[in-house]
Every structure is written in C-alpha cells, then in structure tokens.
C-alpha cells in the first residue's frame, strides 16, 4: 500500500512537532524511519495509523484519503495484550473479521510456530516475558495479513535472538504477503539489515528519504552524514 | 505466695467477669444458629426480601452505572470535573439522606405521590438504587479512565469498530467491574437507614434483615438479632468468596 503525505503538520499546544511537505512511502517495501529523539517519528506513525489527527495536510492510502482500517495495524514499543491467553490475543483480529474456526486455528498455529510461541498458546498474557509479549503482539498484528504494518520500535529492549526472529518474520510477510512495513528504529544496523527504504526525520522534518543502500552508502544531505556518523560512533 | 495469689486472681476472677459478659453473646450465637436451622418461615421471608430488594437494585444500578461510568471515562465534556466530584460525593451518600429524599419524592404530596410507593419494596429498591448507582459509576469510571486510552488505541489499530471497542473495554475491565458491582451489593444489603425510612420495617411486607436487627435490638431479643446478623454475615461472605474466586481465576 503506497502512502503519500502532503503538507502534513502536527502541532501540540501551538508547538510544531511535525511538518512534512511531501513524502512517499513505497508500496510493498520495508521502510525504516530513523532520527534522533523528538524528531517526530512516533507522531508520523500515529498520524498514518489514524490514531491521532493532523493539524493540517493530508495522507492518502493507495490513492484514497479514507483510512483503510481493516488493512492497517500498528505495533507499539510497549504493546498491550488482552487479559486472556496468547492464542486468543492472536485470534482477536481474525474473529472481528469473521474468519471461521479452522481458518483461525491454521493461522494461529502457523504464527505461533514461526515465532516459537507454540508452547505458550494457552498461557495467560500477563505471565509472559517482555520479548514474548512483543512476539505475541507482532503475531496478532500480522494475523490478518495487513496491507500496511506500522511498528514503533518493535525490538527495543529485546534480546538479540528474539530480534532476529522478529526481523525474519517481518521479511517473510513483506516478501510473501506483500505487506508494506514502516518501522521506527533507533538501531541503524537494523535499519540497514531489513529495510528497503529509509526516511530520516529531524525536528519534525524529512531530512532525507532514499533507498536503503543509497542512503547509507552515499547520503546526499549533510544532516544524514552527520546522523549516520554520530549514531555509528555512539 | 504473693505470686500464686496474683496468678489465681488473674485466672479465675478475670475469667469470671469476661465469661459473665461473653455468656450473653455466646448464648445469643448458640440460639441464633439453632434458630437458623429451625426453618422459621419469618426469617426466611425476611432474608428472601432482603436479597430480592438488593439484587434488583444492584442489577438496575449496574445497567445504568456501567455504561455511565464508561461514557464518563471515555468522553470529555463541559463541567466533567464537577460531575466526577458530585459522583464521588454521592459514593459516600449517607443512607438516611437518600431515604429521606426518596421518601419526600414518593410521599402523597410529593412529585411521584400518585404512585403510592412509600412503604413498599419498590420504594426500597429506588432508595438502594440511589445509594448503589454512584458507587458503580465512580468505580467503573476510575478503571475506564485508566484503561480506555490504551484499549481504544489497540482496538482501533486492530480494526475494531466503535461498538466492538466498547465491548472490548468492558471485557478487559471485567474484574474491576465485577468488584464495583459486588461493592454496590455490599452497600445495598447492609444499609439500614434508607430502607427503614422508605420501607417502614412493616412485618411481612417491607421488613429486611438490617431493619429487623435494629428492631430486635430495641426489643432486647438478642438471640434473634444475632441469628439474622449471622445470616447477613454469611451472605456477605458468600458474595465476597465468589468475587475472590473470580479474581483468582482471572489472574491464574
């Protein structure tokens, strides 16, 4: 799903936190949104997800201004799991979309296998560790094969093996199901590893948006060079 | 020798006085328990009416209070702060005041006097609704305002419509809502002032456990008062045991 952003502004208490003249997020690719703290990354994702309203400007989803709620989902840094079992969490979006029992079972089984959650299927959500919670939230978000998946630092504070599992499944969904993925990451190595396209935000503005390889190899803007250099040094 | 005399005094004289005072209570409990198992129809009728009035009041209060609490917790409007403060105040509304207001509204010269509801179980239900509804609204509001933004955001990002998001919120708050309803029931079953004023403690018609205990105490019939007291405590225990089991089951 191609996302087109035009003249998008968001103010909080009269202070501008996001001001994007133009930005296109390519369809069927993994886009990493990077930038320092307070750059407006989460605000941008919230606006695309439709959980926050823009002060002005417009976002179009595959040519339409209407938010296709049934095709969009979002994962958060601190996900909220429903107070029930792992499998009921994963199947919730499928139930509200009217999937039948065998279809739900097949999908839940596949996702729990892929994310090494099979043994936790009957486990209550509040008994899971941080990494398991993140994996369940991701499985739930991916369960209905969304057209657009927005992820706000999905691998922050998670152990490396879980990060690898999460990256693997994101790549698979992107490749096989054509899911457009936009993820915020503070980890440049991760952005380089999994993304096809990179957007650098700073002070609410797009500093550079380019293909991943080109962005890291030959950044065209001074801000990008500085940011990459600083992040690599720190 | 002095030590032995002191020990004798403490053991025997002390126990004589304590036993003397305790005997009245112990005897009351003993007779009370035998009264419960005697199958006294009057006691069963009183217990039945107490449960009926309180249950109906709590069901009606829950039907009004839970949606009101959810609305209050999920919406912003003018003077919301004042509304919340008023609800918090009404959560500790003295039962006699609730009883008095309901009595004045329902009395012959009152606005609803034509219905002639005073001194009927209906009036008692109305009085208890006035006491219980603010408790359910207030407690529901407290849980909703804490959870609603997170659950609403989750529902929205998973594609749930407005109705499903409200349903999801209520399901997610089930333990808290059950606690609110049980708290309301505890308030209803144990209050005496309001039902005494609007019900009048009429034998066979509006007599409930609490008003009967008050009357029996006045008559010096402590055994019967203790019997009713034990039943009241037992019912309270059962209701709270059910709540505790539910909470335990949900947290396992």
HADDOCK unambig.tbl for C-alpha pairs under 7 A between the chains (distance, minus, plus):
assign (segid A and resid 51 and name CA) (segid B and resid 153 and name CA) 6.64 0.50 0.50
assign (segid A and resid 69 and name CA) (segid B and resid 159 and name CA) 5.24 0.50 0.50
assign (segid A and resid 70 and name CA) (segid B and resid 159 and name CA) 5.00 0.50 0.50
assign (segid A and resid 72 and name CA) (segid B and resid 157 and name CA) 6.81 0.50 0.50
assign (segid A and resid 73 and name CA) (segid B and resid 157 and name CA) 4.70 0.50 0.50
assign (segid A and resid 73 and name CA) (segid B and resid 158 and name CA) 5.64 0.50 0.50
assign (segid A and resid 74 and name CA) (segid B and resid 157 and name CA) 5.64 0.50 0.50
assign (segid A and resid 82 and name CA) (segid B and resid 172 and name CA) 6.80 0.50 0.50
assign (segid A and resid 83 and name CA) (segid B and resid 172 and name CA) 6.27 0.50 0.50
assign (segid A and resid 93 and name CA) (segid B and resid 158 and name CA) 5.81 0.50 0.50
assign (segid A and resid 96 and name CA) (segid B and resid 160 and name CA) 6.78 0.50 0.50
